Amino acid sequence: MEKRILESELEDLQFDILRMSSMVEKAVYESTKSLLDDQVNLANQVIADDDSIDSLNIEVQDKCLRLLALRQPLAVDLRAIQTDLQIATDLERMGDYAESIARSALRLHERRTITKLTYLPQMSEMVREMVHDIITAYILGDINMAQNCVILEKEIDQIYRQYFDVIMSIIKSDPQLAEMAVQLLFAGHYLERIADHATNIGESILYMVTGNRVSLND
């Protein structure tokens, strides 16, 4: 009976993680779109929705701590709970970065004259795909899929470096555009950081399944 209760509570936690990841995936897409298309209402919605991500993170943390205190889980279930704690924290930080992109969109509202942002939409789509794939790996307990996330993360890093070079060349060619360019540079950096947190989730999945702590950034 106790085992069935624990399994039910772990499934409930997994569902919460899935909900959080869907919200983050949506925030990544909408925050970048708000910046690229100068959509103030969309940016404000992303900022408002971040409160829901934060609240769900607190709910997951509370559930995990309650399970640890009351259920005395054995090794495999203990790792699952620890993993849920860490993944929720990473997802919350990813939501914060999406919110920051939306805030950059507000700062640049009706002021952005730098129109050619070739790399930013590409980064956003790849990051959104990475979030989706890594949570699929979590749901399936698929360590190969979790390890493969680092391939996409390296591609995102490479694109960010190209984006960085483009923005810096704009600043050098016209210093008056520096304030605007810096906000655009921040947006790329935030996407790159979201990808880093997705890689952290990959490491958490490997720990959950194998019991081994592995760095995917080596």
DOZALUM-904919 format. One line per 10 residues: number of its first residue (from 1); for each residue x, y, z of N, C-alpha, C, O. Coordinates in steps of 0.05 Angstrom, whole numbers. Each point is the difference from the previous one (the first is absolute). Layout:
REM DOZALUM-904919
NUM	X:Y:Z:X:Y:Z:X:Y:Z:X:Y:Z  ... .
This chain:
REM DOZALUM-904919
1	17:-24:0:-17:24:0:17:25:0:-4:19:-15  24:-19:33:18:23:2:15:5:-27:4:23:-8  5:-45:-4:14:1:-26:-18:13:-21:10:16:-16  -35:-24:15:-18:10:-20:-5:30:4:-2:15:-19  0:-7:44:-4:29:6:24:16:-9:-3:21:-12  28:-32:17:24:14:-9:1:2:-30:7:20:-11  -14:-42:-3:0:0:-29:-19:21:-11:6:13:-20  -29:-11:32:-20:19:-8:10:29:4:-4:18:-17  17:-14:39:11:27:6:23:7:-19:3:23:-8  13:-43:1:22:5:-19:-11:6:-28:11:17:-15 .
11	-33:-30:7:-12:5:-25:-12:29:0:1:13:-21  -12:-5:43:-11:27:3:23:21:-4:-4:20:-13  27:-26:25:23:18:-3:9:1:-29:6:22:-10  -5:-45:-3:8:-1:-28:-19:17:-17:9:13:-19  -34:-14:25:-20:16:-15:5:30:4:-2:16:-18  9:-9:43:6:29:6:25:9:-16:0:22:-11  20:-39:10:24:6:-16:-7:4:-29:10:18:-14  -27:-35:3:-9:1:-27:-15:27:-5:4:13:-21  -21:-6:39:-15:26:-2:20:23:0:-3:19:-16  22:-19:34:20:21:1:15:3:-26:4:22:-10 .
21	5:-45:-1:15:1:-24:-16:11:-23:11:14:-17  -37:-21:16:-17:10:-22:-2:31:2:0:14:-20  -2:-5:45:-2:29:5:26:14:-8:0:22:-11  23:-35:17:26:12:-7:3:0:-30:9:20:-12  -16:-42:-1:3:-2:-29:-16:23:-14:9:12:-18  -33:-8:28:-18:21:-10:13:28:5:-1:17:-17  12:-14:41:12:26:7:24:7:-18:4:23:-8  12:-44:2:23:4:-18:-9:10:-27:11:20:-11  -31:-33:0:-10:8:-26:-12:28:0:6:17:-17  -23:-12:37:-15:25:0:17:24:7:-4:22:-10 .
31	24:-26:28:17:22:8:17:9:-24:3:24:-5  8:-43:-10:16:7:-24:-18:13:-21:9:19:-13  -33:-30:9:-18:12:-19:-7:28:7:-2:18:-17  -3:-13:43:-7:27:9:23:20:-6:-5:23:-7  30:-33:8:23:17:-6:3:5:-29:3:22:-9  -6:-44:-7:4:3:-29:-22:15:-13:5:15:-19  -30:-18:28:-23:12:-13:-10:25:15:-20:12:-7  34:-4:29:-7:23:16:-29:-2:9:-16:19:-3  9:-41:16:-27:-5:10:0:4:30:7:-18:16  -15:42:-8:0:7:29:-19:-18:16:7:-9:22 .
41	-31:4:-33:-19:-16:15:11:-28:5:-4:-12:21  17:0:-41:12:-26:3:22:0:21:2:-19:16  15:40:-17:21:2:20:-11:2:28:10:-13:19  -31:29:-15:-13:2:26:-12:-26:9:0:-6:24  -11:-9:-43:-11:-26:7:21:-20:10:-4:-15:19  27:15:-33:22:-17:9:9:7:28:5:-18:17  -3:44:-11:8:9:27:-21:-9:20:7:-9:22  -32:12:-28:-22:-8:19:0:-30:4:-4:-10:22  8:-5:-44:0:-30:2:23:-11:16:-2:-22:10  24:37:-7:22:-9:15:-7:-5:29:12:-17:14 .
51	-32:32:-4:-9:-5:28:-11:-28:3:3:-12:21  -16:2:-42:-11:-27:1:22:-21:1:-2:-20:14  23:25:-29:23:-18:0:13:0:28:7:-21:10  -4:45:1:12:2:27:-17:-15:21:10:-14:17  -37:18:-19:-18:-13:19:1:-31:-2:0:-14:20  2:5:-45:1:-29:-4:26:-11:10:1:-23:10  21:38:-13:26:-8:11:-2:-4:30:10:-19:11  -22:39:3:-3:-2:29:-17:-24:7:6:-14:20  -27:8:-35:-17:-23:5:16:-26:-2:-3:-18:16  19:16:-37:17:-24:-4:20:-3:22:3:-22:11 .
61	10:44:-3:19:-1:22:-13:-10:25:11:-17:15  -35:28:-9:-14:-9:25:-8:-29:-1:3:-14:20  -12:5:-43:-8:-28:-3:24:-19:4:-2:-20:13  25:28:-25:24:-16:2:9:-2:29:7:-22:10  -6:44:4:9:1:28:-19:-16:18:8:-14:19  -34:15:-25:-20:-15:15:4:-30:-4:-2:-16:18  8:8:-43:5:-28:-6:25:-10:14:0:-22:11  20:38:-11:25:-8:14:-4:-3:30:12:-18:12  -29:35:-1:-5:-1:29:-18:-22:9:3:-12:21  -24:6:-38:-21:-18:9:2:-28:-11:-9:-19:13 .
71	20:15:-37:-1:-26:-14:26:-16:3:0:-24:-5  22:37:14:25:-14:3:7:-18:-25:2:-24:3  0:37:-26:3:-16:-25:27:-14:-1:20:9:11  -20:-32:-25:24:-15:-4:16:13:-23:-8:20:-12  31:-32:6:20:13:-17:-11:11:-27:4:23:-7  -18:-41:-8:-9:8:-27:-20:23:2:1:20:-14  -21:-23:32:-20:21:4:12:26:12:-8:22:-6  28:-26:23:14:23:11:13:17:-22:-1:24:0  14:-38:-19:13:14:-22:-21:14:-17:5:22:-10  -28:-34:6:-21:12:-16:-9:26:13:-5:20:-14 .
81	2:-20:40:-9:24:14:21:22:-1:-6:23:-5  31:-31:9:22:19:-2:2:12:-28:5:24:-3  -10:-41:-17:0:10:-28:-22:20:-5:4:20:-13  -28:-26:24:-23:18:-4:6:27:13:-7:21:-11  19:-21:34:8:24:14:19:17:-18:-5:24:-4  25:-37:-7:19:15:-16:-11:9:-27:5:22:-9  -21:-39:-4:-12:7:-25:-19:24:3:0:18:-17  -16:-18:38:-18:22:5:15:26:3:-8:21:-9  31:-22:23:17:23:4:11:10:-26:-1:24:-6  10:-42:-11:11:8:-27:-23:12:-17:5:20:-14 .
91	-28:-32:14:-22:10:-16:-8:28:10:-7:18:-16  7:-14:42:-7:27:11:20:21:-10:-8:22:-7  34:-29:6:20:19:-10:-3:5:-30:3:22:-9  -11:-43:-5:-5:4:-29:-23:19:-5:1:16:-18  -22:-19:35:-22:19:-2:8:28:6:-9:19:-13  27:-15:32:10:26:7:15:13:-24:-3:24:-5  18:-41:-9:15:11:-23:-19:8:-23:4:20:-13  -25:-36:9:-21:7:-20:-13:26:8:-5:17:-17  -1:-13:43:-11:25:10:19:23:-6:-9:22:-8  35:-26:11:19:21:-5:1:8:-30:3:24:-6 .
101	-7:-44:-11:-2:7:-29:-24:17:-5:1:20:-15  -24:-26:28:-24:16:-3:4:28:10:-10:19:-12  25:-16:34:6:27:10:17:16:-19:-3:24:-3  22:-38:-10:15:13:-21:-18:10:-23:5:21:-11  -25:-37:5:-19:8:-21:-14:25:8:-5:18:-17  -3:-15:42:-13:24:10:19:24:-2:-9:22:-7  34:-26:15:19:22:-1:5:10:-28:6:24:-4  -9:-41:-16:5:7:-28:-25:7:-15:1:4:-24  -24:-3:37:-25:5:-13:0:26:-17:6:21:11  -11:-24:-36:-1:22:-20:27:15:-1:1:23:-10 .
111	21:-35:18:26:12:-1:20:-16:-16:21:10:-7  -28:-35:1:20:-18:-13:2:7:-29:-19:-4:-16  43:13:8:5:5:-28:19:-21:-12:4:0:-24  8:-16:41:15:-23:-10:-20:-22:-7:-11:-13:18  8:8:-43:-22:-17:-9:9:-28:-8:-15:-19:1  40:16:-10:10:-26:-9:12:-15:23:22:4:9  -38:-23:1:9:-17:23:-2:-29:-9:-16:-16:11  33:9:-29:-1:-27:-13:2:-22:20:-15:-20:-2  33:22:22:6:-23:17:-20:-3:23:-3:-22:11  -10:44:-3:-17:-2:24:-24:-19:-3:-5:-16:17 .
121	-10:18:-39:-22:-19:-4:9:-29:-1:-13:-18:11  36:14:-23:11:-27:-2:8:-11:28:-6:-23:6  19:40:10:6:-8:27:-25:-6:16:0:-20:14  -20:37:-16:-25:-4:15:-13:-27:-7:-8:-14:18  7:7:-43:-13:-25:-9:16:-24:10:-11:-20:9  38:22:-10:17:-22:9:-2:-3:30:-1:-23:10  0:45:5:-3:-2:29:-27:-12:8:-2:-17:17  -19:26:-31:-27:-11:5:0:-30:-5:-12:-16:15  25:8:-37:2:-29:-7:15:-15:22:-7:-22:7  28:34:3:17:-12:20:-16:-5:26:2:-21:13 .
131	-18:41:-5:-17:-2:24:-19:-23:-4:-4:-17:18  -9:16:-41:-19:-22:-6:13:-27:1:-11:-19:13  34:16:-25:14:-25:-2:10:-10:27:-2:-24:7  12:42:9:12:-8:26:-22:-9:19:4:-18:17  -28:30:-18:-22:-8:17:-11:-27:-10:-10:-16:16  10:12:-42:-8:-26:-11:19:-22:11:-8:-22:7  34:29:-7:20:-19:11:-6:-6:29:4:-22:10  -12:43:5:-6:-4:29:-25:-18:3:1:-18:17  -21:23:-32:-25:-17:2:6:-29:-7:-10:-18:13  27:14:-33:6:-27:-10:23:-13:16:4:-24:-2 .
141	10:40:18:25:-10:13:20:-9:-21:14:-20:5  -12:35:-26:17:-8:-23:27:14:3:3:24:-6  18:-39:14:26:12:4:14:7:-26:15:20:0  -20:-34:-21:12:7:-26:-10:27:-10:15:16:-10  -41:-13:13:-13:25:-8:10:23:18:5:23:-10  -1:-28:35:10:20:19:29:8:-8:7:23:1  9:-43:-8:28:6:-7:1:15:-27:18:17:-3  -36:-22:-15:0:13:-26:-6:29:1:5:15:-19  -17:-6:42:-6:28:2:24:18:-2:-1:23:-8  24:-34:15:25:16:0:8:7:-29:13:20:-4 .
151	-21:-36:-15:5:6:-28:-14:25:-9:12:18:-12  -37:-16:19:-16:24:-6:10:24:15:1:23:-10  7:-27:35:11:22:17:25:11:-12:4:25:0  13:-41:-11:25:10:-13:-7:15:-25:14:20:-6  -34:-29:-9:-8:15:-24:-11:28:8:6:19:-14  -21:-18:35:-11:25:10:23:19:8:-1:23:-5  20:-34:19:24:16:8:14:12:-24:7:23:0  -4:-40:-21:13:10:-24:-16:22:-13:12:20:-9  -38:-23:7:-17:21:-12:1:25:17:1:23:-11  0:-26:38:1:23:17:26:16:-5:0:24:0 .
161	22:-38:-4:26:13:-5:-2:16:-26:11:22:-2  -24:-33:-18:-4:15:-25:-18:24:4:6:22:-10  -27:-26:25:-18:22:6:15:22:16:-4:24:-6  20:-32:25:16:19:16:18:17:-19:1:24:3  12:-37:-21:18:14:-19:-15:20:-17:9:22:-4  -33:-29:-4:-17:18:-17:-7:24:17:2:23:-10  -12:-27:34:-8:22:17:23:19:7:-3:24:0  26:-36:6:24:16:6:9:16:-24:9:23:4  -12:-33:-27:8:15:-24:-19:23:-5:8:22:-9  -33:-25:17:-20:22:-2:8:22:19:0:24:-7 .
171	8:-31:32:8:19:20:25:16:-9:1:24:3  18:-39:-15:24:13:-9:-5:19:-23:13:21:-2  -31:-28:-16:-5:16:-24:-17:25:7:2:20:-13  -19:-23:33:-17:23:8:-5:-1:30:-19:-12:9  36:26:7:-2:0:29:-27:10:10:-7:-7:23  -7:23:-39:-26:10:9:-21:-23:3:-20:3:13  26:-25:-26:-18:-23:2:7:-19:23:-13:-21:3  33:29:13:10:-18:20:-21:-9:21:-2:-23:6  -14:42:4:-20:-7:20:-20:-20:-11:-7:-20:14  -2:24:-39:-19:-18:-12:14:-27:-5:-12:-21:5 .
181	36:22:-15:15:-25:-7:5:-17:25:-1:-24:-1  6:37:24:5:-14:24:-24:-16:9:2:-23:9  -26:35:-11:-25:-14:6:-4:-25:-17:-8:-21:9  15:24:-35:-2:-22:-18:21:-22:6:-5:-24:-2  28:33:11:21:-19:8:-8:-15:25:4:-24:2  -17:38:17:-10:-14:24:-20:-22:-8:1:-22:12  -18:28:-31:-20:-20:-8:13:-26:-10:-9:-22:8  30:25:-24:14:-23:-9:14:-15:23:0:-25:1  11:41:17:13:-12:24:-20:-16:17:6:-21:10  -30:32:-7:-20:-13:16:-8:-27:-13:-4:-20:14 .
191	1:20:-40:-6:-25:-14:22:-21:4:-5:-23:4  30:33:-5:23:-18:4:0:-12:28:7:-23:4  -15:40:16:-1:-10:27:-23:-20:4:3:-19:16  -26:23:-30:-21:-20:2:9:-27:-10:-6:-21:12  22:21:-34:11:-25:-10:19:-13:20:0:-24:3  15:41:12:18:-11:21:-16:-14:21:7:-22:10  -30:34:-2:-17:-13:21:-13:-25:-11:-4:-19:15  -2:18:-41:-11:-25:-11:21:-22:1:-6:-23:5  32:30:-9:21:-19:3:2:-10:29:6:-23:5  -10:41:14:0:-7:28:-22:-22:5:4:-19:15 .
201	-27:23:-28:-21:-20:3:8:-27:-11:-6:-21:11  21:22:-33:11:-25:-11:17:-14:20:-2:-25:3  19:40:11:17:-13:21:-17:-11:23:6:-21:11  -28:35:-4:-17:-10:21:-14:-26:-8:-3:-18:16  -4:16:-42:-13:-25:-10:20:-23:2:-8:-22:8  33:27:-15:20:-21:1:3:-10:29:3:-24:5  -3:43:13:2:-8:29:-24:-16:8:2:-20:15  -26:29:-23:-25:-13:8:0:-29:-9:-8:-18:15  17:13:-40:-1:-27:-12:23:-18:9:-4:-23:6  28:35:-5:24:-17:5:11:2:28:14:-18:9 .
211	-20:40:5:11:4:27:28:13:-1:13:3:20  -3:3:-45:26:12:-3:-2:29:-7:-17:9:-16  35:7:28:2:28:-6:18:4:-24:23:-7:0  -35:18:-22:15:2:-25:-2:29:-10:-22:12:0  45:0:-8:-1:27:-12:-2:-3:-31:16:-15:-12  -35:28:1:-3:-1:-30:15:23:-13:-1:3:-25  15:13:40:15:22:-11:29:-5:-2:16:17:-8  -7:-42:14:28:-7:-2:8:-3:-29:24:-6:-6 .
